[in-house]
Amino acid sequence: MFNLLLAYEASPNEPADAEKIIKRLLTSGWLYEVDSELRITDPAT
């Protein structure tokens, strides 16, 4: 997950920043949600 944040050139200093980054990762397809848990998209599948 840390590498994904680095890819977005973001360093969340505030909870709102982290939430914004997570939303961007969800929107872009890097993360997805299952049963209220976040999972990293596996590019191999």
mmCIF entry with sequence, helices, sheets and N, C-alpha, C, O atoms, coordinates in Angstrom:
data_MODEL
# 
_entry.id   MODEL 
# 
_entity.id                         1 
_entity.type                       polymer 
_entity.pdbx_number_of_molecules   1 
# 
_entity_poly.entity_id                      1 
_entity_poly.type                           'polypeptide(L)' 
_entity_poly.nstd_linkage                   no 
_entity_poly.nstd_monomer                   no 
_entity_poly.pdbx_seq_one_letter_code       MFNLLLAYEASPNEPADAEKIIKRLLTSGWLYEVDSELRITDPAT 
_entity_poly.pdbx_seq_one_letter_code_can   MFNLLLAYEASPNEPADAEKIIKRLLTSGWLYEVDSELRITDPAT 
_entity_poly.pdbx_strand_id                 A 
# 
loop_
_entity_poly_seq.entity_id 
_entity_poly_seq.num 
_entity_poly_seq.mon_id 
_entity_poly_seq.hetero 
1 1  MET n 
1 2  PHE n 
1 3  ASN n 
1 4  LEU n 
1 5  LEU n 
1 6  LEU n 
1 7  ALA n 
1 8  TYR n 
1 9  GLU n 
1 10 ALA n 
1 11 SER n 
1 12 PRO n 
1 13 ASN n 
1 14 GLU n 
1 15 PRO n 
1 16 ALA n 
1 17 ASP n 
1 18 ALA n 
1 19 GLU n 
1 20 LYS n 
1 21 ILE n 
1 22 ILE n 
1 23 LYS n 
1 24 ARG n 
1 25 LEU n 
1 26 LEU n 
1 27 THR n 
1 28 SER n 
1 29 GLY n 
1 30 TRP n 
1 31 LEU n 
1 32 TYR n 
1 33 GLU n 
1 34 VAL n 
1 35 ASP n 
1 36 SER n 
1 37 GLU n 
1 38 LEU n 
1 39 ARG n 
1 40 ILE n 
1 41 THR n 
1 42 ASP n 
1 43 PRO n 
1 44 ALA n 
1 45 THR n 
# 
_struct_asym.id          A 
_struct_asym.entity_id   1 
# 
loop_
_struct_conf.conf_type_id 
_struct_conf.id 
_struct_conf.pdbx_PDB_helix_id 
_struct_conf.beg_label_comp_id 
_struct_conf.beg_label_asym_id 
_struct_conf.beg_label_seq_id 
_struct_conf.pdbx_beg_PDB_ins_code 
_struct_conf.end_label_comp_id 
_struct_conf.end_label_asym_id 
_struct_conf.end_label_seq_id 
_struct_conf.pdbx_end_PDB_ins_code 
_struct_conf.beg_auth_comp_id 
_struct_conf.beg_auth_asym_id 
_struct_conf.beg_auth_seq_id 
_struct_conf.end_auth_comp_id 
_struct_conf.end_auth_asym_id 
_struct_conf.end_auth_seq_id 
_struct_conf.pdbx_PDB_helix_class 
_struct_conf.details 
_struct_conf.pdbx_PDB_helix_length 
HELX_P HELX_P1 AA1 PHE A 2  ? ALA A 7  ? PHE A 2  ALA A 7  1 ? 6  
HELX_P HELX_P2 AA2 PRO A 15 ? SER A 28 ? PRO A 15 SER A 28 1 ? 14 
# 
_struct_conf_type.id          HELX_P 
_struct_conf_type.criteria    ? 
_struct_conf_type.reference   ? 
# 
_struct_sheet.id               AA1 
_struct_sheet.type             ? 
_struct_sheet.number_strands   2 
_struct_sheet.details          ? 
# 
_struct_sheet_order.sheet_id     AA1 
_struct_sheet_order.range_id_1   1 
_struct_sheet_order.range_id_2   2 
_struct_sheet_order.offset       ? 
_struct_sheet_order.sense        anti-parallel 
# 
loop_
_struct_sheet_range.sheet_id 
_struct_sheet_range.id 
_struct_sheet_range.beg_label_comp_id 
_struct_sheet_range.beg_label_asym_id 
_struct_sheet_range.beg_label_seq_id 
_struct_sheet_range.pdbx_beg_PDB_ins_code 
_struct_sheet_range.end_label_comp_id 
_struct_sheet_range.end_label_asym_id 
_struct_sheet_range.end_label_seq_id 
_struct_sheet_range.pdbx_end_PDB_ins_code 
_struct_sheet_range.beg_auth_comp_id 
_struct_sheet_range.beg_auth_asym_id 
_struct_sheet_range.beg_auth_seq_id 
_struct_sheet_range.end_auth_comp_id 
_struct_sheet_range.end_auth_asym_id 
_struct_sheet_range.end_auth_seq_id 
AA1 1 LEU A 31 ? VAL A 34 ? LEU A 31 VAL A 34 
AA1 2 GLU A 37 ? ILE A 40 ? GLU A 37 ILE A 40 
# 
loop_
_atom_site.group_PDB 
_atom_site.id 
_atom_site.type_symbol 
_atom_site.label_atom_id 
_atom_site.label_alt_id 
_atom_site.label_comp_id 
_atom_site.label_asym_id 
_atom_site.label_entity_id 
_atom_site.label_seq_id 
_atom_site.pdbx_PDB_ins_code 
_atom_site.Cartn_x 
_atom_site.Cartn_y 
_atom_site.Cartn_z 
_atom_site.occupancy 
_atom_site.B_iso_or_equiv 
_atom_site.pdbx_formal_charge 
_atom_site.auth_seq_id 
_atom_site.auth_comp_id 
_atom_site.auth_asym_id 
_atom_site.auth_atom_id 
_atom_site.pdbx_PDB_model_num 
ATOM 1   N N  . MET A 1 1  ? 0.819   -1.186  0.000   1.00 0.00 ? 1  MET A N  1 
ATOM 2   C CA . MET A 1 1  ? 0.000   0.000   0.000   1.00 0.00 ? 1  MET A CA 1 
ATOM 3   C C  . MET A 1 1  ? 0.860   1.246   0.000   1.00 0.00 ? 1  MET A C  1 
ATOM 4   O O  . MET A 1 1  ? 0.523   2.232   -0.655  1.00 0.00 ? 1  MET A O  1 
ATOM 5   N N  . PHE A 1 2  ? 1.958   1.215   0.721   1.00 0.00 ? 2  PHE A N  1 
ATOM 6   C CA . PHE A 1 2  ? 2.841   2.376   0.791   1.00 0.00 ? 2  PHE A CA 1 
ATOM 7   C C  . PHE A 1 2  ? 3.334   2.768   -0.590  1.00 0.00 ? 2  PHE A C  1 
ATOM 8   O O  . PHE A 1 2  ? 3.407   3.954   -0.913  1.00 0.00 ? 2  PHE A O  1 
ATOM 9   N N  . ASN A 1 3  ? 3.674   1.775   -1.412  1.00 0.00 ? 3  ASN A N  1 
ATOM 10  C CA . ASN A 1 3  ? 4.136   2.068   -2.770  1.00 0.00 ? 3  ASN A CA 1 
ATOM 11  C C  . ASN A 1 3  ? 3.041   2.736   -3.601  1.00 0.00 ? 3  ASN A C  1 
ATOM 12  O O  . ASN A 1 3  ? 3.334   3.585   -4.443  1.00 0.00 ? 3  ASN A O  1 
ATOM 13  N N  . LEU A 1 4  ? 1.800   2.364   -3.372  1.00 0.00 ? 4  LEU A N  1 
ATOM 14  C CA . LEU A 1 4  ? 0.696   3.004   -4.089  1.00 0.00 ? 4  LEU A CA 1 
ATOM 15  C C  . LEU A 1 4  ? 0.593   4.471   -3.717  1.00 0.00 ? 4  LEU A C  1 
ATOM 16  O O  . LEU A 1 4  ? 0.357   5.321   -4.576  1.00 0.00 ? 4  LEU A O  1 
ATOM 17  N N  . LEU A 1 5  ? 0.770   4.768   -2.436  1.00 0.00 ? 5  LEU A N  1 
ATOM 18  C CA . LEU A 1 5  ? 0.724   6.166   -2.020  1.00 0.00 ? 5  LEU A CA 1 
ATOM 19  C C  . LEU A 1 5  ? 1.871   6.949   -2.620  1.00 0.00 ? 5  LEU A C  1 
ATOM 20  O O  . LEU A 1 5  ? 1.697   8.100   -3.019  1.00 0.00 ? 5  LEU A O  1 
ATOM 21  N N  . LEU A 1 6  ? 3.041   6.338   -2.689  1.00 0.00 ? 6  LEU A N  1 
ATOM 22  C CA . LEU A 1 6  ? 4.180   7.014   -3.305  1.00 0.00 ? 6  LEU A CA 1 
ATOM 23  C C  . LEU A 1 6  ? 3.930   7.270   -4.782  1.00 0.00 ? 6  LEU A C  1 
ATOM 24  O O  . LEU A 1 6  ? 4.341   8.299   -5.318  1.00 0.00 ? 6  LEU A O  1 
ATOM 25  N N  . ALA A 1 7  ? 3.262   6.343   -5.431  1.00 0.00 ? 7  ALA A N  1 
ATOM 26  C CA . ALA A 1 7  ? 2.949   6.522   -6.850  1.00 0.00 ? 7  ALA A CA 1 
ATOM 27  C C  . ALA A 1 7  ? 2.067   7.738   -7.064  1.00 0.00 ? 7  ALA A C  1 
ATOM 28  O O  . ALA A 1 7  ? 2.143   8.375   -8.115  1.00 0.00 ? 7  ALA A O  1 
ATOM 29  N N  . TYR A 1 8  ? 1.248   8.067   -6.106  1.00 0.00 ? 8  TYR A N  1 
ATOM 30  C CA . TYR A 1 8  ? 0.380   9.244   -6.205  1.00 0.00 ? 8  TYR A CA 1 
ATOM 31  C C  . TYR A 1 8  ? 1.064   10.487  -5.648  1.00 0.00 ? 8  TYR A C  1 
ATOM 32  O O  . TYR A 1 8  ? 0.441   11.544  -5.544  1.00 0.00 ? 8  TYR A O  1 
ATOM 33  N N  . GLU A 1 9  ? 2.339   10.367  -5.289  1.00 0.00 ? 9  GLU A N  1 
ATOM 34  C CA . GLU A 1 9  ? 3.114   11.480  -4.742  1.00 0.00 ? 9  GLU A CA 1 
ATOM 35  C C  . GLU A 1 9  ? 2.370   12.150  -3.592  1.00 0.00 ? 9  GLU A C  1 
ATOM 36  O O  . GLU A 1 9  ? 2.268   13.374  -3.519  1.00 0.00 ? 9  GLU A O  1 
ATOM 37  N N  . ALA A 1 10 ? 1.861   11.322  -2.713  1.00 0.00 ? 10 ALA A N  1 
ATOM 38  C CA . ALA A 1 10 ? 1.076   11.851  -1.605  1.00 0.00 ? 10 ALA A CA 1 
ATOM 39  C C  . ALA A 1 10 ? 1.627   11.340  -0.282  1.00 0.00 ? 10 ALA A C  1 
ATOM 40  O O  . ALA A 1 10 ? 2.063   10.195  -0.164  1.00 0.00 ? 10 ALA A O  1 
ATOM 41  N N  . SER A 1 11 ? 1.594   12.197  0.675   1.00 0.00 ? 11 SER A N  1 
ATOM 42  C CA . SER A 1 11 ? 1.967   11.828  2.029   1.00 0.00 ? 11 SER A CA 1 
ATOM 43  C C  . SER A 1 11 ? 0.870   12.329  2.954   1.00 0.00 ? 11 SER A C  1 
ATOM 44  O O  . SER A 1 11 ? 0.842   13.509  3.302   1.00 0.00 ? 11 SER A O  1 
ATOM 45  N N  . PRO A 1 12 ? -0.031  11.445  3.353   1.00 0.00 ? 12 PRO A N  1 
ATOM 46  C CA . PRO A 1 12 ? -1.174  11.904  4.146   1.00 0.00 ? 12 PRO A CA 1 
ATOM 47  C C  . PRO A 1 12 ? -0.764  12.390  5.534   1.00 0.00 ? 12 PRO A C  1 
ATOM 48  O O  . PRO A 1 12 ? -0.303  11.605  6.363   1.00 0.00 ? 12 PRO A O  1 
ATOM 49  N N  . ASN A 1 13 ? -0.933  13.667  5.776   1.00 0.00 ? 13 ASN A N  1 
ATOM 50  C CA . ASN A 1 13 ? -0.625  14.245  7.076   1.00 0.00 ? 13 ASN A CA 1 
ATOM 51  C C  . ASN A 1 13 ? -1.866  14.367  7.941   1.00 0.00 ? 13 ASN A C  1 
ATOM 52  O O  . ASN A 1 13 ? -1.764  14.468  9.163   1.00 0.00 ? 13 ASN A O  1 
ATOM 53  N N  . GLU A 1 14 ? -3.013  14.359  7.330   1.00 0.00 ? 14 GLU A N  1 
ATOM 54  C CA . GLU A 1 14 ? -4.285  14.497  8.027   1.00 0.00 ? 14 GLU A CA 1 
ATOM 55  C C  . GLU A 1 14 ? -5.207  13.354  7.615   1.00 0.00 ? 14 GLU A C  1 
ATOM 56  O O  . GLU A 1 14 ? -5.089  12.838  6.504   1.00 0.00 ? 14 GLU A O  1 
ATOM 57  N N  . PRO A 1 15 ? -6.121  12.951  8.493   1.00 0.00 ? 15 PRO A N  1 
ATOM 58  C CA . PRO A 1 15 ? -7.073  11.896  8.116   1.00 0.00 ? 15 PRO A CA 1 
ATOM 59  C C  . PRO A 1 15 ? -7.845  12.226  6.839   1.00 0.00 ? 15 PRO A C  1 
ATOM 60  O O  . PRO A 1 15 ? -8.115  11.333  6.036   1.00 0.00 ? 15 PRO A O  1 
ATOM 61  N N  . ALA A 1 16 ? -8.198  13.480  6.642   1.00 0.00 ? 16 ALA A N  1 
ATOM 62  C CA . ALA A 1 16 ? -8.933  13.864  5.437   1.00 0.00 ? 16 ALA A CA 1 
ATOM 63  C C  . ALA A 1 16 ? -8.081  13.642  4.194   1.00 0.00 ? 16 ALA A C  1 
ATOM 64  O O  . ALA A 1 16 ? -8.601  13.279  3.139   1.00 0.00 ? 16 ALA A O  1 
ATOM 65  N N  . ASP A 1 17 ? -6.757  13.862  4.318   1.00 0.00 ? 17 ASP A N  1 
ATOM 66  C CA . ASP A 1 17 ? -5.857  13.619  3.190   1.00 0.00 ? 17 ASP A CA 1 
ATOM 67  C C  . ASP A 1 17 ? -5.818  12.140  2.850   1.00 0.00 ? 17 ASP A C  1 
ATOM 68  O O  . ASP A 1 17 ? -5.866  11.764  1.679   1.00 0.00 ? 17 ASP A O  1 
ATOM 69  N N  . ALA A 1 18 ? -5.731  11.303  3.874   1.00 0.00 ? 18 ALA A N  1 
ATOM 70  C CA . ALA A 1 18 ? -5.690  9.852   3.655   1.00 0.00 ? 18 ALA A CA 1 
ATOM 71  C C  . ALA A 1 18 ? -6.990  9.378   3.011   1.00 0.00 ? 18 ALA A C  1 
ATOM 72  O O  . ALA A 1 18 ? -6.973  8.530   2.119   1.00 0.00 ? 18 ALA A O  1 
ATOM 73  N N  . GLU A 1 19 ? -8.111  9.923   3.463   1.00 0.00 ? 19 GLU A N  1 
ATOM 74  C CA . GLU A 1 19 ? -9.407  9.545   2.894   1.00 0.00 ? 19 GLU A CA 1 
ATOM 75  C C  . GLU A 1 19 ? -9.479  9.939   1.416   1.00 0.00 ? 19 GLU A C  1 
ATOM 76  O O  . GLU A 1 19 ? -9.982  9.176   0.591   1.00 0.00 ? 19 GLU A O  1 
ATOM 77  N N  . LYS A 1 20 ? -8.984  11.108  1.094   1.00 0.00 ? 20 LYS A N  1 
ATOM 78  C CA . LYS A 1 20 ? -8.982  11.569  -0.300  1.00 0.00 ? 20 LYS A CA 1 
ATOM 79  C C  . LYS A 1 20 ? -8.122  10.654  -1.170  1.00 0.00 ? 20 LYS A C  1 
ATOM 80  O O  . LYS A 1 20 ? -8.504  10.315  -2.290  1.00 0.00 ? 20 LYS A O  1 
ATOM 81  N N  . ILE A 1 21 ? -6.969  10.262  -0.655  1.00 0.00 ? 21 ILE A N  1 
ATOM 82  C CA . ILE A 1 21 ? -6.074  9.370   -1.401  1.00 0.00 ? 21 ILE A CA 1 
ATOM 83  C C  . ILE A 1 21 ? -6.728  8.014   -1.618  1.00 0.00 ? 21 ILE A C  1 
ATOM 84  O O  . ILE A 1 21 ? -6.656  7.454   -2.712  1.00 0.00 ? 21 ILE A O  1 
ATOM 85  N N  . ILE A 1 22 ? -7.365  7.483   -0.578  1.00 0.00 ? 22 ILE A N  1 
ATOM 86  C CA . ILE A 1 22 ? -8.030  6.182   -0.708  1.00 0.00 ? 22 ILE A CA 1 
ATOM 87  C C  . ILE A 1 22 ? -9.152  6.255   -1.731  1.00 0.00 ? 22 ILE A C  1 
ATOM 88  O O  . ILE A 1 22 ? -9.317  5.335   -2.532  1.00 0.00 ? 22 ILE A O  1 
ATOM 89  N N  . LYS A 1 23 ? -9.923  7.329   -1.717  1.00 0.00 ? 23 LYS A N  1 
ATOM 90  C CA . LYS A 1 23 ? -10.985 7.492   -2.713  1.00 0.00 ? 23 LYS A CA 1 
ATOM 91  C C  . LYS A 1 23 ? -10.414 7.532   -4.125  1.00 0.00 ? 23 LYS A C  1 
ATOM 92  O O  . LYS A 1 23 ? -10.990 6.950   -5.044  1.00 0.00 ? 23 LYS A O  1 
ATOM 93  N N  . ARG A 1 24 ? -9.279  8.220   -4.304  1.00 0.00 ? 24 ARG A N  1 
ATOM 94  C CA . ARG A 1 24 ? -8.651  8.268   -5.630  1.00 0.00 ? 24 ARG A CA 1 
ATOM 95  C C  . ARG A 1 24 ? -8.170  6.891   -6.061  1.00 0.00 ? 24 ARG A C  1 
ATOM 96  O O  . ARG A 1 24 ? -8.294  6.529   -7.232  1.00 0.00 ? 24 ARG A O  1 
ATOM 97  N N  . LEU A 1 25 ? -7.622  6.117   -5.122  1.00 0.00 ? 25 LEU A N  1 
ATOM 98  C CA . LEU A 1 25 ? -7.162  4.770   -5.450  1.00 0.00 ? 25 LEU A CA 1 
ATOM 99  C C  . LEU A 1 25 ? -8.335  3.850   -5.787  1.00 0.00 ? 25 LEU A C  1 
ATOM 100 O O  . LEU A 1 25 ? -8.219  2.998   -6.668  1.00 0.00 ? 25 LEU A O  1 
ATOM 101 N N  . LEU A 1 26 ? -9.456  4.015   -5.096  1.00 0.00 ? 26 LEU A N  1 
ATOM 102 C CA . LEU A 1 26 ? -10.659 3.250   -5.421  1.00 0.00 ? 26 LEU A CA 1 
ATOM 103 C C  . LEU A 1 26 ? -11.176 3.618   -6.800  1.00 0.00 ? 26 LEU A C  1 
ATOM 104 O O  . LEU A 1 26 ? -11.514 2.740   -7.594  1.00 0.00 ? 26 LEU A O  1 
ATOM 105 N N  . THR A 1 27 ? -11.237 4.898   -7.086  1.00 0.00 ? 27 THR A N  1 
ATOM 106 C CA . THR A 1 27 ? -11.751 5.386   -8.365  1.00 0.00 ? 27 THR A CA 1 
ATOM 107 C C  . THR A 1 27 ? -10.875 4.943   -9.526  1.00 0.00 ? 27 THR A C  1 
ATOM 108 O O  . THR A 1 27 ? -11.378 4.612   -10.600 1.00 0.00 ? 27 THR A O  1 
ATOM 109 N N  . SER A 1 28 ? -9.563  4.936   -9.310  1.00 0.00 ? 28 SER A N  1 
ATOM 110 C CA . SER A 1 28 ? -8.636  4.583   -10.387 1.00 0.00 ? 28 SER A CA 1 
ATOM 111 C C  . SER A 1 28 ? -8.483  3.072   -10.567 1.00 0.00 ? 28 SER A C  1 
ATOM 112 O O  . SER A 1 28 ? -7.882  2.623   -11.544 1.00 0.00 ? 28 SER A O  1 
ATOM 113 N N  . GLY A 1 29 ? -9.021  2.287   -9.634  1.00 0.00 ? 29 GLY A N  1 
ATOM 114 C CA . GLY A 1 29 ? -8.972  0.836   -9.780  1.00 0.00 ? 29 GLY A CA 1 
ATOM 115 C C  . GLY A 1 29 ? -7.821  0.160   -9.057  1.00 0.00 ? 29 GLY A C  1 
ATOM 116 O O  . GLY A 1 29 ? -7.663  -1.055  -9.179  1.00 0.00 ? 29 GLY A O  1 
ATOM 117 N N  . TRP A 1 30 ? -7.010  0.897   -8.307  1.00 0.00 ? 30 TRP A N  1 
ATOM 118 C CA . TRP A 1 30 ? -5.912  0.289   -7.559  1.00 0.00 ? 30 TRP A CA 1 
ATOM 119 C C  . TRP A 1 30 ? -6.420  -0.472  -6.343  1.00 0.00 ? 30 TRP A C  1 
ATOM 120 O O  . TRP A 1 30 ? -5.820  -1.464  -5.929  1.00 0.00 ? 30 TRP A O  1 
ATOM 121 N N  . LEU A 1 31 ? -7.528  -0.006  -5.773  1.00 0.00 ? 31 LEU A N  1 
ATOM 122 C CA . LEU A 1 31 ? -8.141  -0.658  -4.619  1.00 0.00 ? 31 LEU A CA 1 
ATOM 123 C C  . LEU A 1 31 ? -9.592  -0.983  -4.947  1.00 0.00 ? 31 LEU A C  1 
ATOM 124 O O  . LEU A 1 31 ? -10.207 -0.354  -5.808  1.00 0.00 ? 31 LEU A O  1 
ATOM 125 N N  . TYR A 1 32 ? -10.126 -1.981  -4.241  1.00 0.00 ? 32 TYR A N  1 
ATOM 126 C CA . TYR A 1 32 ? -11.557 -2.264  -4.322  1.00 0.00 ? 32 TYR A CA 1 
ATOM 127 C C  . TYR A 1 32 ? -12.027 -2.702  -2.944  1.00 0.00 ? 32 TYR A C  1 
ATOM 128 O O  . TYR A 1 32 ? -11.222 -3.099  -2.101  1.00 0.00 ? 32 TYR A O  1 
ATOM 129 N N  . GLU A 1 33 ? -13.321 -2.629  -2.723  1.00 0.00 ? 33 GLU A N  1 
ATOM 130 C CA . GLU A 1 33 ? -13.877 -2.916  -1.413  1.00 0.00 ? 33 GLU A CA 1 
ATOM 131 C C  . GLU A 1 33 ? -14.704 -4.195  -1.449  1.00 0.00 ? 33 GLU A C  1 
ATOM 132 O O  . GLU A 1 33 ? -15.521 -4.397  -2.347  1.00 0.00 ? 33 GLU A O  1 
ATOM 133 N N  . VAL A 1 34 ? -14.479 -5.057  -0.455  1.00 0.00 ? 34 VAL A N  1 
ATOM 134 C CA . VAL A 1 34 ? -15.240 -6.292  -0.285  1.00 0.00 ? 34 VAL A CA 1 
ATOM 135 C C  . VAL A 1 34 ? -15.576 -6.417  1.193   1.00 0.00 ? 34 VAL A C  1 
ATOM 136 O O  . VAL A 1 34 ? -14.686 -6.417  2.043   1.00 0.00 ? 34 VAL A O  1 
ATOM 137 N N  . ASP A 1 35 ? -16.860 -6.523  1.491   1.00 0.00 ? 35 ASP A N  1 
ATOM 138 C CA . ASP A 1 35 ? -17.311 -6.671  2.878   1.00 0.00 ? 35 ASP A CA 1 
ATOM 139 C C  . ASP A 1 35 ? -16.676 -5.633  3.801   1.00 0.00 ? 35 ASP A C  1 
ATOM 140 O O  . ASP A 1 35 ? -16.195 -5.963  4.885   1.00 0.00 ? 35 ASP A O  1 
ATOM 141 N N  . SER A 1 36 ? -16.682 -4.385  3.360   1.00 0.00 ? 36 SER A N  1 
ATOM 142 C CA . SER A 1 36 ? -16.157 -3.244  4.131   1.00 0.00 ? 36 SER A CA 1 
ATOM 143 C C  . SER A 1 36 ? -14.651 -3.303  4.363   1.00 0.00 ? 36 SER A C  1 
ATOM 144 O O  . SER A 1 36 ? -14.143 -2.632  5.262   1.00 0.00 ? 36 SER A O  1 
ATOM 145 N N  . GLU A 1 37 ? -13.928 -4.091  3.569   1.00 0.00 ? 37 GLU A N  1 
ATOM 146 C CA . GLU A 1 37 ? -12.467 -4.146  3.642   1.00 0.00 ? 37 GLU A CA 1 
ATOM 147 C C  . GLU A 1 37 ? -11.892 -3.730  2.313   1.00 0.00 ? 37 GLU A C  1 
ATOM 148 O O  . GLU A 1 37 ? -12.439 -4.061  1.261   1.00 0.00 ? 37 GLU A O  1 
ATOM 149 N N  . LEU A 1 38 ? -10.780 -2.998  2.352   1.00 0.00 ? 38 LEU A N  1 
ATOM 150 C CA . LEU A 1 38 ? -10.106 -2.597  1.125   1.00 0.00 ? 38 LEU A CA 1 
ATOM 151 C C  . LEU A 1 38 ? -9.122  -3.669  0.705   1.00 0.00 ? 38 LEU A C  1 
ATOM 152 O O  . LEU A 1 38 ? -8.424  -4.249  1.537   1.00 0.00 ? 38 LEU A O  1 
ATOM 153 N N  . ARG A 1 39 ? -9.073  -3.927  -0.582  1.00 0.00 ? 39 ARG A N  1 
ATOM 154 C CA . ARG A 1 39 ? -8.127  -4.900  -1.145  1.00 0.00 ? 39 ARG A CA 1 
ATOM 155 C C  . ARG A 1 39 ? -7.406  -4.255  -2.309  1.00 0.00 ? 39 ARG A C  1 
ATOM 156 O O  . ARG A 1 39 ? -7.957  -3.395  -2.997  1.00 0.00 ? 39 ARG A O  1 
ATOM 157 N N  . ILE A 1 40 ? -6.181  -4.671  -2.522  1.00 0.00 ? 40 ILE A N  1 
ATOM 158 C CA . ILE A 1 40 ? -5.371  -4.150  -3.627  1.00 0.00 ? 40 ILE A CA 1 
ATOM 159 C C  . ILE A 1 40 ? -5.684  -4.971  -4.871  1.00 0.00 ? 40 ILE A C  1 
ATOM 160 O O  . ILE A 1 40 ? -5.730  -6.200  -4.826  1.00 0.00 ? 40 ILE A O  1 
ATOM 161 N N  . THR A 1 41 ? -5.895  -4.280  -5.970  1.00 0.00 ? 41 THR A N  1 
ATOM 162 C CA . THR A 1 41 ? -6.147  -4.957  -7.239  1.00 0.00 ? 41 THR A CA 1 
ATOM 163 C C  . THR A 1 41 ? -4.879  -5.679  -7.672  1.00 0.00 ? 41 THR A C  1 
ATOM 164 O O  . THR A 1 41 ? -3.794  -5.097  -7.680  1.00 0.00 ? 41 THR A O  1 
ATOM 165 N N  . ASP A 1 42 ? -5.021  -6.936  -8.027  1.00 0.00 ? 42 ASP A N  1 
ATOM 166 C CA . ASP A 1 42 ? -3.887  -7.736  -8.503  1.00 0.00 ? 42 ASP A CA 1 
ATOM 167 C C  . ASP A 1 42 ? -3.835  -7.650  -10.022 1.00 0.00 ? 42 ASP A C  1 
ATOM 168 O O  . ASP A 1 42 ? -4.700  -8.203  -10.701 1.00 0.00 ? 42 ASP A O  1 
ATOM 169 N N  . PRO A 1 43 ? -2.826  -6.959  -10.568 1.00 0.00 ? 43 PRO A N  1 
ATOM 170 C CA . PRO A 1 43 ? -2.754  -6.796  -12.017 1.00 0.00 ? 43 PRO A CA 1 
ATOM 171 C C  . PRO A 1 43 ? -2.550  -8.106  -12.779 1.00 0.00 ? 43 PRO A C  1 
ATOM 172 O O  . PRO A 1 43 ? -2.738  -8.155  -13.995 1.00 0.00 ? 43 PRO A O  1 
ATOM 173 N N  . ALA A 1 44 ? -2.166  -9.167  -12.064 1.00 0.00 ? 44 ALA A N  1 
ATOM 174 C CA . ALA A 1 44 ? -1.920  -10.446 -12.724 1.00 0.00 ? 44 ALA A CA 1 
ATOM 175 C C  . ALA A 1 44 ? -3.215  -11.175 -13.056 1.00 0.00 ? 44 ALA A C  1 
ATOM 176 O O  . ALA A 1 44 ? -3.200  -12.132 -13.829 1.00 0.00 ? 44 ALA A O  1 
ATOM 177 N N  . THR A 1 45 ? -4.336  -10.738 -12.483 1.00 0.00 ? 45 THR A N  1 
ATOM 178 C CA . THR A 1 45 ? -5.590  -11.458 -12.731 1.00 0.00 ? 45 THR A CA 1 
ATOM 179 C C  . THR A 1 45 ? -6.425  -10.762 -13.774 1.00 0.00 ? 45 THR A C  1 
ATOM 180 O O  . THR A 1 45 ? -7.514  -11.230 -14.106 1.00 0.00 ? 45 THR A O  1 
# 
